[in-house]
Amino acid sequence: MRRYETFMIFDPDLSEEDRVPVIERVQETVSKQDGFLVMVDEWGSRKLAYEIKKKSRGYYTRLDYCGGGPLVKELERFFRIDDRVLKYMTALLEEHADVEKIKEELAQAEALKAEKASVKAAAAKPASETAAEPQTEAAPKETPTPETAAEPQTEAAPKETPAPETAAEPQTEAAPKETPTPETAAEPQTEAASKETPAPETAAEPQTEAAPKETP
């Protein structure tokens, strides 16, 4: 048994409901011809290399199946007479295909796909729980912020209180320094006065001695 792949290009204006009957017809044909349909791979709408029936785009679908020559001829005959299919092309993949081995590979692929889906679903649950925890921790972190901001204000008040006391001390010391200045200035005036006092006494003495000389 050989393994083939056939590319079909549907009319891009067709809806999914219009394409489904063509795929169902392919599955029936493969079963009647004792073939095995490996997969139907839809590539979607793509731009054509050149226009086909005045269409610049087409909906690509890839068929992977195992069978003989008569199966390929029957499929191509159906595509040729169906207006929903713009173009088709068939290529040989394997000359001798082991259908049982292909089925095992498909089963393993399905199991691996299911395992990845379960791991992804399990990983999504703790992700939501982890996202909720940081919100709970963020609340206590914001609470001490105003308390910490209040402490510097309390410490700033006592620092400003001793400032006027320090400023008052130099004024108190400056007052006694100015007080002895007038006292020192008064002392020289007192001494000057005592020095001038004996001056008249010395002048009176010669007058007293001159008076008795005129008496005889």
KEKE-743312 format. One record per residue (C-alpha): residue in three letters; z, x, y. Coordinates in steps of 0.25 Angstrom, whole numbers, plus 5000, padded with zeros to 4 digits. Layout:
N
ALAZXY/...
REM end
This chain:
216
MET500050005000/ARG499650055014/ARG500450045027/TYR499649995039/GLU499949965054/THR499149865062/PHE499249855077/MET498949715083/ILE498649685098/PHE498949545101/ASP498449475114/PRO499549505124/ASP499549355129/LEU500049305116/SER501449265115/GLU502449305104/GLU502249175097/ASP500749195096/ARG500949335090/VAL501949295079/PRO500949215071/VAL500049345070/ILE501249425065/GLU501549325055/ARG500149315050/VAL500249475048/GLN501449455039/GLU500849355031/THR499649435028/VAL500449565025/SER501249475014/LYS499949415008/GLN499349555006/ASP500649605000/GLY500949705011/PHE502149735019/LEU502349715034/VAL503249835038/MET503349785053/VAL502749715065/ASP502949805077/GLU502649735090/TRP502349835102/GLY502149725112/SER501149715124/ARG500449845128/LYS499249885136/LEU497949895128/ALA497050025128/TYR495949935132/GLU495749785134/ILE495549695122/LYS495049555124/LYS495249575139/LYS496749605136/SER497349735141/ARG498649725134/GLY499049685120/TYR500249655111/TYR500349765101/THR500949735087/ARG501049835075/LEU501049795061/ASP501549885050/TYR501249845036/CYS500949885022/GLY499749835013/GLY498349855009/GLY496949855015/PRO496749705013/LEU498049675021/VAL497449755033/LYS496149685032/GLU496849545032/LEU497649585044/GLU496549635052/ARG495649515049/PHE496749425055/PHE496949515067/ARG495449515070/ILE495349355070/ASP496549325077/ASP496349325093/ARG497849355095/VAL497649495090/LEU496849585100/LYS496749705092/TYR497249765079/MET497249905072/THR497749945058/ALA498150085054/LEU498550145040/LEU500050205040/GLU500250245026/GLU499250245014/HIS500350225004/ALA501550145009/ASP502850125002/VAL503249985005/GLU504649994999/LYS504950125007/ILE504450055020/LYS505449935017/GLU506550035015/GLU506250095028/LEU506249965035/ALA507549925029/GLN508150055034/ALA507650035047/GLU508149895048/ALA509549945043/LEU509550055054/LYS509149965065/ALA510249865061/GLU511249985061/LYS510850025074/ALA510949885080/SER512449875074/VAL512750015080/LYS512249975093/ALA513049835093/ALA514249915089/ALA514150015100/ALA513949895110/LYS515249835107/PRO516149955111/ALA515249985123/SER515749855129/GLU517149885126/THR517050025132/ALA516449965144/ALA517649865146/GLU518749975145/PRO518350055157/GLN518549935165/THR520049925160/GLU520250065163/ALA519650065177/ALA520749965182/PRO521950055181/LYS521150165187/GLU520950085200/THR522450045201/PRO523050185204/THR522050205215/PRO522750125226/GLU524050185222/THR523550325223/ALA522950295236/ALA524350235241/GLU525050365238/PRO524350455248/GLN524650355259/THR526150365256/GLU526150515256/ALA525450515269/ALA526550435276/PRO527650545274/LYS526650655278/GLU526450595292/THR527950565294/PRO528450715296/ALA527350735305/PRO528050685318/GLU529350755314/THR528650885313/ALA528050855327/ALA529450815333/GLU530050945329/PRO529251035338/GLN529650945349/THR531150965347/GLU531051115346/ALA530251115359/ALA531351045367/PRO532451155365/LYS531451255369/GLU531151195383/THR532651165385/PRO533151315387/THR532051335397/PRO532751275409/GLU534151335405/THR533451475406/ALA532851445419/ALA534251405425/GLU534951525421/PRO534151615430/GLN534451515442/THR535951535439/GLU535951685439/ALA535051685452/ALA536151595459/SER537251685455/LYS536551805460/GLU536251745474/THR537751705476/PRO538451835478/ALA537351865489/PRO538151795500/GLU539451855496/THR538951995498/ALA538351955512/ALA539751905516/GLU540552025514/PRO539952115525/GLN540252005535/THR541752005532/GLU541852155534/ALA541152155547/ALA542152055553/PRO543452145553/LYS542652255559/GLU542452175572/THR543952135574/PRO544652265579/
REM end
